[in-house]
Amino acid sequence: MIFTLIPYTFFNPNTLIPSLPFNLKYLRVMLNGKKIIIGITGGIAAYKTISLIRLFIKNGAEVKVVTSQNALQLVTKVTLESISKNKVYSELFSSENDYTTEHIALTDWGDIFIVAPATANIIGKFANGIADDAISTSLLAFDKKVYLAPAMNCKMWNHFSVQKSCNYLIKNNIAIIEPAAGFLACGYEGKGRMAEPEEIFDFVVNDYFSKSHALKNVNVLITAGPTFESIDPVRFIGNHSSGLMGYCLAEAFAKKGANVTLISGPTHLKAQHSKIKTIDVVSADEMNEACIKAFPKNDIAIMSAAVADYKPATISPEKIKKGKSENISLQLTATPDILLNLSKIKKKNQILAGFALETNNEVANAQEKLKKKKLDFIVLNSLKDKGAGFKTATNKISIIDSEGIVHFNLKSKKEAAEDIVTKILSIRKAIKTK
């Protein structure tokens, strides 16, 4: 069993925690070389975090610690440096720091960030974008997965401001590992005790590291960007696609362990993940040829590129000069239908999906494309939706398959890519159970 963090809810350590679905040898392979930042704030449970650090190190991970000043009243820097085998970052400006921008260097280094214990103070700062010490500044500079393990008095935990901050963070993909109920250091009995180190470790491994291997050894083909169809050596027919959606998809699949082939039209974007191989093309013909060549070797293909539907019937070898006439006729011919061509060579258990960008009769047009091209699903965008489509960092998608349609709210293209990956995972699971 693998935990999945459900949006708008907390992970509750009072429920039964299953044993990890990995043997110890595989666990060490999975964690080997992973870089963990552990943040410690001024909660009495800070002494427990030493055990959490040891668990990650024992299983092959590297750990660096960042603390608030109050945390060092509860655990010593010497202890933390001895256990982690790395210097502790506790001051924004210190002669002991390797860099004047230590919070940036540290967050570039880490794969995930765990704050345990997370006090009401750091939760409030994080939710409101306040950065006034080493740990709060590091959190705001960190753009990967963050886990918070709160610890505080039960009245503080139940306070509306803390709950509001936690819910806001969850909506922004921050994992909150809910505190347990019991006797607290302050003498009260109630919910507020930090989850045990073993529980935090199990949850992080199940949630993050197992998910990061969900598509290990799976080959994925993705197209991105526009195509440019030459009129002459200077001019072309194109569109406004930036390629961002396709590149976000490529990164999302690579983070799940997939080997990604990204066939990209002209764009300023560059793939970052080492598991992404980029093939640059310009025209629809080039993209079609590259896709037909690559598709048989892939398990999944998602065609998100904005391919031109038409191209000039002939390309002038020389720049077309402005003549006496103000008008010019340009004869166009259809470009290859890449999705249709791939559907004709699709093998059993291969997954093929496409995108549909529409301006009218959106759902009907997308459903017709789904059926005609025998796709597993299609992702619909409407240019009528504010914040969706070309040249935006956000998207509002609907996923349509033979079972129906699921609408998603406006969100970042990175988050929309995660929704599409989740759809792929559900299809693969269904295939395996047949």
PLY file of the C-alpha trace (Angstrom):
ply
format ascii 1.0
element vertex 434
property float x
property float y
property float z
element edge 433
property int vertex1
property int vertex2
end_header
0.00 0.00 0.00
1.30 3.45 -0.92
-0.01 6.59 0.71
-1.34 9.31 -1.57
-1.77 12.78 -0.13
-5.31 13.85 -0.92
-5.72 17.60 -1.54
-7.42 19.57 1.24
-6.81 16.84 3.83
-4.08 16.01 6.29
-2.09 12.82 6.60
-3.05 11.42 10.00
-0.36 9.37 11.80
-2.99 7.99 14.18
-4.19 5.72 11.40
-2.37 2.45 10.81
0.90 2.99 8.94
1.72 -0.01 6.74
5.23 -1.33 6.47
7.20 0.06 3.58
6.59 -1.78 0.30
10.33 -2.10 -0.26
12.93 -4.44 1.12
15.83 -2.76 2.89
18.23 -3.32 0.00
15.88 -1.61 -2.46
15.18 1.16 0.03
18.90 1.97 0.22
19.17 1.97 -3.57
16.18 4.29 -3.83
17.50 6.74 -1.22
21.16 6.50 -2.15
22.51 9.94 -2.95
19.17 11.68 -2.40
19.60 15.08 -0.80
17.32 15.87 2.13
17.02 19.26 3.82
15.65 18.94 7.33
14.44 22.11 9.01
14.10 22.32 12.78
12.15 25.02 14.59
11.71 25.79 18.27
9.35 23.03 19.37
10.16 20.68 22.24
9.95 17.79 19.76
13.21 19.02 18.19
15.10 16.30 20.05
13.17 13.66 18.06
14.42 15.08 14.78
17.87 13.66 15.51
16.35 10.19 14.99
14.76 11.32 11.72
18.14 12.54 10.45
19.71 9.20 11.36
16.98 7.25 9.54
17.65 9.04 6.25
21.44 8.80 6.58
21.28 5.13 7.58
19.34 4.42 4.39
21.81 6.15 2.09
20.53 9.73 1.85
22.53 12.90 2.44
21.14 15.36 4.97
21.73 19.03 5.61
20.06 20.83 8.51
18.69 24.36 8.70
17.35 25.68 12.00
15.71 28.64 13.64
17.59 30.29 16.49
15.06 28.94 18.99
15.66 25.38 17.80
19.26 25.65 18.99
17.96 26.20 22.51
16.63 22.63 22.36
19.24 20.75 20.30
22.85 21.77 19.89
24.59 22.61 16.66
27.40 20.20 17.59
24.93 17.31 17.87
23.24 18.10 14.57
26.54 18.50 12.71
27.87 15.25 14.19
24.78 13.29 13.12
24.32 14.90 9.68
28.04 15.18 8.94
27.34 18.62 7.47
27.44 22.16 8.77
24.20 23.51 10.21
22.73 26.64 8.60
21.15 28.77 11.33
21.95 32.41 10.51
21.24 34.42 7.38
24.54 36.26 7.64
27.39 34.44 9.32
31.10 34.10 8.76
30.56 30.33 9.02
28.33 30.24 5.92
29.90 28.95 2.72
28.01 31.57 0.69
26.44 34.95 1.38
23.29 33.52 -0.22
23.37 30.25 1.71
19.59 29.82 1.49
19.78 29.73 -2.33
22.75 27.34 -2.46
21.09 25.05 0.09
17.76 24.91 -1.72
19.44 24.28 -5.08
21.19 21.32 -3.43
18.16 19.63 -1.84
15.64 17.26 -3.41
13.03 17.63 -0.67
12.57 19.81 2.41
11.14 18.42 5.67
10.40 20.73 8.61
10.10 18.76 11.85
8.97 20.08 14.19
7.07 22.83 12.38
5.82 25.41 14.88
2.81 27.68 14.43
5.32 30.47 13.81
7.02 28.86 10.80
3.69 27.64 9.38
2.32 31.19 9.53
5.45 32.65 7.96
5.50 30.11 5.17
1.82 30.61 4.32
2.22 34.40 4.22
5.54 34.68 2.42
7.52 36.00 5.38
11.28 35.39 5.25
13.17 36.86 8.19
15.54 34.10 9.30
17.53 31.18 7.89
14.74 28.60 7.82
11.88 30.83 6.60
14.08 32.28 3.85
15.15 28.80 2.78
11.55 27.61 2.59
10.54 30.46 0.30
13.55 29.80 -1.95
12.75 26.07 -2.21
10.68 25.15 -5.29
10.44 21.39 -4.84
8.45 19.12 -2.50
8.00 20.36 1.09
6.75 18.35 4.10
5.73 19.96 7.39
5.33 17.98 10.63
3.57 20.40 13.00
4.12 20.34 16.78
2.47 22.77 19.23
-0.04 23.13 22.04
-3.47 21.73 21.16
-5.12 25.16 21.49
-2.58 26.60 19.07
-3.12 23.75 16.62
-6.88 24.30 16.66
-6.60 28.07 16.29
-8.33 29.32 13.16
-5.21 31.10 11.88
-3.08 27.95 12.06
-5.78 25.87 10.39
-6.25 28.51 7.71
-2.50 28.56 7.01
-2.31 24.76 6.85
-5.24 24.50 4.44
-3.74 27.21 2.23
-0.40 25.39 2.14
-2.09 22.08 1.29
-3.89 23.74 -1.62
-0.43 24.72 -2.87
0.92 21.15 -2.76
2.62 21.36 0.63
2.27 18.10 2.59
1.15 18.48 6.21
1.82 15.44 8.41
-0.86 15.94 11.04
0.19 15.94 14.69
-0.90 13.13 16.99
-3.11 13.39 20.07
-1.77 12.68 23.55
-0.06 14.24 26.53
1.87 17.35 25.56
4.99 18.84 27.13
2.97 21.85 28.32
0.78 19.61 30.49
-2.27 19.63 28.21
-3.76 16.55 26.61
-4.88 16.89 23.01
-3.73 17.03 19.41
-0.40 18.73 18.86
2.33 16.16 19.36
4.68 15.77 16.39
4.41 12.49 14.50
7.14 10.03 15.45
10.33 10.08 13.34
9.61 6.60 11.95
6.14 7.75 10.88
7.51 10.83 9.16
10.20 8.77 7.45
7.69 6.14 6.25
5.32 8.78 4.92
7.99 10.73 3.03
9.46 7.59 1.48
6.04 6.28 0.45
4.75 9.63 -0.78
7.77 11.06 -2.54
10.34 8.40 -3.34
8.00 5.61 -4.40
6.06 8.06 -6.59
9.30 9.21 -8.17
9.78 5.63 -9.43
6.18 5.06 -10.57
7.20 5.15 -14.25
10.72 3.76 -13.96
11.89 2.20 -17.26
8.74 3.45 -19.04
9.38 5.25 -22.33
7.31 8.36 -23.00
7.06 10.42 -26.20
5.90 14.04 -25.92
5.60 16.78 -28.51
5.73 20.47 -27.62
5.75 23.94 -29.11
4.61 25.29 -32.47
5.67 24.34 -35.95
6.89 26.91 -38.47
5.90 26.39 -42.09
8.20 28.33 -44.42
6.86 30.72 -47.02
10.30 31.86 -48.13
13.74 32.02 -46.42
12.47 34.87 -44.20
8.80 34.30 -43.48
6.74 31.45 -42.12
3.26 30.44 -40.97
3.20 29.71 -37.24
1.20 30.18 -34.06
1.58 31.62 -30.57
2.49 28.41 -28.73
5.37 28.80 -26.25
5.78 25.04 -25.71
5.49 25.42 -21.93
2.72 22.82 -21.49
4.71 20.16 -23.32
7.90 20.95 -21.44
6.03 20.77 -18.12
4.71 17.35 -19.16
8.20 16.17 -20.03
9.53 17.26 -16.64
6.59 15.69 -14.79
7.08 12.31 -16.49
10.86 12.39 -15.99
10.38 13.06 -12.27
8.32 9.86 -12.10
11.29 7.93 -13.51
10.25 7.78 -17.17
12.65 8.00 -20.09
11.24 10.93 -22.06
11.71 11.75 -25.72
10.63 15.35 -26.27
10.09 16.36 -29.88
9.98 20.14 -29.81
9.13 22.80 -32.31
10.91 26.19 -32.15
10.90 27.56 -28.59
13.24 29.32 -26.17
12.62 26.63 -23.52
15.20 24.03 -22.51
14.49 20.70 -20.82
16.16 20.47 -17.41
15.82 16.83 -16.30
18.57 14.40 -17.23
16.02 11.77 -18.32
14.68 14.00 -21.11
16.11 13.63 -24.62
15.12 16.55 -26.84
14.75 16.31 -30.61
14.42 19.74 -32.23
12.26 20.12 -35.32
10.82 23.10 -37.19
8.02 22.02 -39.52
5.01 19.71 -39.24
6.63 17.33 -41.74
9.75 17.08 -39.58
7.69 16.51 -36.44
5.59 13.85 -38.18
8.70 12.00 -39.37
10.33 12.16 -35.93
7.16 10.94 -34.19
6.61 8.00 -36.54
10.23 6.96 -36.00
10.09 7.28 -32.21
6.58 6.03 -31.41
7.18 2.26 -31.77
9.84 2.42 -29.03
7.57 4.20 -26.55
4.91 2.99 -24.15
3.11 6.35 -23.93
2.75 9.23 -26.37
1.17 12.60 -25.65
0.93 14.98 -28.57
0.72 18.44 -26.98
2.42 20.41 -29.78
0.44 23.07 -31.63
1.09 21.73 -35.11
0.17 23.94 -38.06
-2.81 22.52 -39.98
-1.66 24.03 -43.27
1.58 24.90 -45.03
2.43 26.76 -48.24
2.07 24.53 -51.28
5.42 25.82 -52.52
8.28 27.54 -50.75
9.94 30.42 -52.56
13.73 29.92 -52.70
14.17 33.69 -52.50
12.60 36.34 -50.31
9.31 37.45 -51.81
9.68 41.17 -52.49
6.86 43.63 -52.10
5.68 44.38 -55.62
3.40 46.90 -57.17
0.34 44.97 -56.02
-0.67 45.26 -52.37
-2.22 41.79 -52.42
-0.60 38.40 -52.72
-2.19 34.96 -52.95
-0.74 32.10 -50.94
-1.86 28.59 -51.81
-1.93 26.28 -48.80
-1.98 22.52 -48.45
-2.71 20.32 -45.42
0.10 19.20 -43.13
0.35 15.58 -41.93
-2.15 14.54 -39.24
0.40 13.26 -36.73
-2.11 11.86 -34.24
-4.00 10.00 -36.94
-0.76 8.59 -38.36
0.32 7.34 -34.93
-3.09 5.81 -34.23
-2.68 3.67 -37.35
0.54 2.09 -36.01
-0.45 2.02 -32.33
0.14 -1.35 -30.68
-1.87 -2.99 -27.91
-1.15 -1.49 -24.48
0.46 1.60 -25.98
-1.22 4.75 -24.64
-1.86 7.58 -27.10
-3.29 10.96 -26.12
-3.65 14.33 -27.77
-4.59 17.95 -27.13
-7.45 19.92 -28.60
-7.36 23.72 -28.53
-10.81 24.98 -29.45
-12.64 28.28 -29.74
-16.20 27.02 -30.28
-18.20 23.79 -29.76
-15.23 22.80 -27.65
-16.42 19.53 -26.11
-18.11 18.24 -29.27
-15.04 18.97 -31.40
-12.72 17.31 -28.87
-14.96 14.22 -28.62
-15.00 13.90 -32.41
-11.19 14.08 -32.48
-10.99 11.48 -29.69
-13.17 9.03 -31.60
-11.74 9.65 -35.07
-8.15 9.17 -33.96
-8.87 6.32 -31.52
-7.15 8.06 -28.61
-7.09 6.85 -25.03
-7.98 10.38 -23.96
-7.79 13.96 -25.15
-6.93 17.11 -23.23
-9.21 20.02 -24.08
-8.24 23.69 -23.85
-10.57 26.54 -24.71
-9.26 29.94 -25.71
-12.45 31.33 -24.20
-11.13 30.47 -20.73
-9.12 33.33 -19.28
-5.61 32.21 -18.36
-5.66 29.15 -20.63
-4.00 28.50 -23.97
-0.95 30.17 -25.48
1.65 32.34 -23.78
0.38 31.90 -20.24
1.92 30.12 -17.25
-1.50 28.71 -16.40
-3.96 26.38 -18.05
-7.54 25.20 -17.60
-7.93 21.70 -18.96
-10.61 19.08 -19.33
-9.70 15.42 -19.82
-12.09 13.51 -22.07
-12.17 9.76 -22.65
-14.75 7.15 -23.57
-16.12 7.22 -20.01
-16.83 10.94 -19.93
-15.21 14.26 -19.10
-13.40 15.64 -16.05
-13.01 19.40 -15.72
-10.12 20.96 -13.79
-9.80 24.42 -12.31
-7.36 27.01 -13.64
-3.90 26.15 -12.32
-0.25 26.37 -13.32
0.80 24.34 -16.34
3.14 22.44 -14.04
0.17 21.39 -11.92
-1.92 20.61 -15.01
0.89 18.34 -16.19
0.67 16.45 -12.88
-3.06 15.91 -13.48
-2.30 14.42 -16.89
0.38 12.15 -15.41
-2.15 10.98 -12.82
-4.53 10.10 -15.66
-1.80 8.09 -17.38
-1.05 6.22 -14.14
-4.73 5.30 -13.76
-4.86 3.96 -17.33
-1.71 1.88 -16.80
-3.16 0.48 -13.58
-6.36 -0.50 -15.40
-4.35 -2.19 -18.17
-2.39 -4.24 -15.64
-5.55 -5.44 -13.86
-7.23 -6.64 -17.06
0 1
1 2
2 3
3 4
4 5
5 6
6 7
7 8
8 9
9 10
10 11
11 12
12 13
13 14
14 15
15 16
16 17
17 18
18 19
19 20
20 21
21 22
22 23
23 24
24 25
25 26
26 27
27 28
28 29
29 30
30 31
31 32
32 33
33 34
34 35
35 36
36 37
37 38
38 39
39 40
40 41
41 42
42 43
43 44
44 45
45 46
46 47
47 48
48 49
49 50
50 51
51 52
52 53
53 54
54 55
55 56
56 57
57 58
58 59
59 60
60 61
61 62
62 63
63 64
64 65
65 66
66 67
67 68
68 69
69 70
70 71
71 72
72 73
73 74
74 75
75 76
76 77
77 78
78 79
79 80
80 81
81 82
82 83
83 84
84 85
85 86
86 87
87 88
88 89
89 90
90 91
91 92
92 93
93 94
94 95
95 96
96 97
97 98
98 99
99 100
100 101
101 102
102 103
103 104
104 105
105 106
106 107
107 108
108 109
109 110
110 111
111 112
112 113
113 114
114 115
115 116
116 117
117 118
118 119
119 120
120 121
121 122
122 123
123 124
124 125
125 126
126 127
127 128
128 129
129 130
130 131
131 132
132 133
133 134
134 135
135 136
136 137
137 138
138 139
139 140
140 141
141 142
142 143
143 144
144 145
145 146
146 147
147 148
148 149
149 150
150 151
151 152
152 153
153 154
154 155
155 156
156 157
157 158
158 159
159 160
160 161
161 162
162 163
163 164
164 165
165 166
166 167
167 168
168 169
169 170
170 171
171 172
172 173
173 174
174 175
175 176
176 177
177 178
178 179
179 180
180 181
181 182
182 183
183 184
184 185
185 186
186 187
187 188
188 189
189 190
190 191
191 192
192 193
193 194
194 195
195 196
196 197
197 198
198 199
199 200
200 201
201 202
202 203
203 204
204 205
205 206
206 207
207 208
208 209
209 210
210 211
211 212
212 213
213 214
214 215
215 216
216 217
217 218
218 219
219 220
220 221
221 222
222 223
223 224
224 225
225 226
226 227
227 228
228 229
229 230
230 231
231 232
232 233
233 234
234 235
235 236
236 237
237 238
238 239
239 240
240 241
241 242
242 243
243 244
244 245
245 246
246 247
247 248
248 249
249 250
250 251
251 252
252 253
253 254
254 255
255 256
256 257
257 258
258 259
259 260
260 261
261 262
262 263
263 264
264 265
265 266
266 267
267 268
268 269
269 270
270 271
271 272
272 273
273 274
274 275
275 276
276 277
277 278
278 279
279 280
280 281
281 282
282 283
283 284
284 285
285 286
286 287
287 288
288 289
289 290
290 291
291 292
292 293
293 294
294 295
295 296
296 297
297 298
298 299
299 300
300 301
301 302
302 303
303 304
304 305
305 306
306 307
307 308
308 309
309 310
310 311
311 312
312 313
313 314
314 315
315 316
316 317
317 318
318 319
319 320
320 321
321 322
322 323
323 324
324 325
325 326
326 327
327 328
328 329
329 330
330 331
331 332
332 333
333 334
334 335
335 336
336 337
337 338
338 339
339 340
340 341
341 342
342 343
343 344
344 345
345 346
346 347
347 348
348 349
349 350
350 351
351 352
352 353
353 354
354 355
355 356
356 357
357 358
358 359
359 360
360 361
361 362
362 363
363 364
364 365
365 366
366 367
367 368
368 369
369 370
370 371
371 372
372 373
373 374
374 375
375 376
376 377
377 378
378 379
379 380
380 381
381 382
382 383
383 384
384 385
385 386
386 387
387 388
388 389
389 390
390 391
391 392
392 393
393 394
394 395
395 396
396 397
397 398
398 399
399 400
400 401
401 402
402 403
403 404
404 405
405 406
406 407
407 408
408 409
409 410
410 411
411 412
412 413
413 414
414 415
415 416
416 417
417 418
418 419
419 420
420 421
421 422
422 423
423 424
424 425
425 426
426 427
427 428
428 429
429 430
430 431
431 432
432 433
